[in-house]
Amino acid sequence: MARVGGVAKALGFAGLLPQIAAVLLMVLGSRSAGDMGGILALAGYWLAMIYGALILSFLGGIWWGFAMRRTEGQGRLVTVAVVPSLVAFAMLIAASWTLPHLPQAWPAMVLGSAILLTLVVDRHLVSTSEVPAGWMALRVPLSSGLGGLTIVAGILIRLNVSG
């Protein structure tokens, strides 16, 4: 059986860096005075939302690829595989609904929770032996990290709105 390789692991963990940068930008914004602080917080929020949505959609694409290898049950998995893109798109729309004002926290929290929930599908794919060995050792920290950071972005924008 194939195994998750070192390059995939390194690139996977490097994929957390944009979300870390977005959250740090929000923290910097919350500590900055005046309009610049609000601009930094808002920029960090949108970076977190867009990147989180992009990666959630990417995960659905991975599942689509696994589904194409199936001889049975393909329809179920491709149906599940389109859900991440729909959720990501809906949360970007929800976050932008209040523009030009600061967005609400809940779209980031829903997006982060959806990223965390991808682990359920990944675990199922492990149980059906459709993924390489070491899949969950990669997916758990990546989905937990990205999902958690996206939720933190929602918390920070909430603090910025009410603070």
C-alpha positions, 0 to 999 in steps of 0.5 A: 500500500502507498504511504504518505511521503515526506514531501506531502507531509512537509507541504501539508504542514507548510499549508498551515502557515497562511492561516497562522499569518492571517490570525497573527495579522488579526492579533496585530490589528487588535493591538494597533490603534486607529483605523490601521488596526481595524484594517489589519484585523479585517484583512486577516479575517478575509485571508483566513476566510478565503484560505479556509474556504479554498482548502475546504474545497480542496479536501472535497476535490481529494475525496472526488479523486478517491471516488473516481477509483471506486467501482461501487459506492462512487455516487455516495462519495462524489455527493459528499465530495461536493459538500465542502465547496458548497459550504465554503461558498455559502460561508464566504457569502455569509461573511460578506453579507454585512459589508462594508461593515465588519463581518460576523464571527459565525461564518468563520466558526461554521467554516472552521467546524466544517474543516474539523468535520472533514476528519469524519470522511477521512476516517471513513476512507481509512476504514475502506482502505482507500487512502495511503498509510499514515493518512490520519496522522497527516489529516488530524493535525492539519484539519485540527490546525486549520479548523481551529485557526479559522474558528480563532479568526471568528473569535478575533473578529467578534472581539474586534467588533464588540471591543 
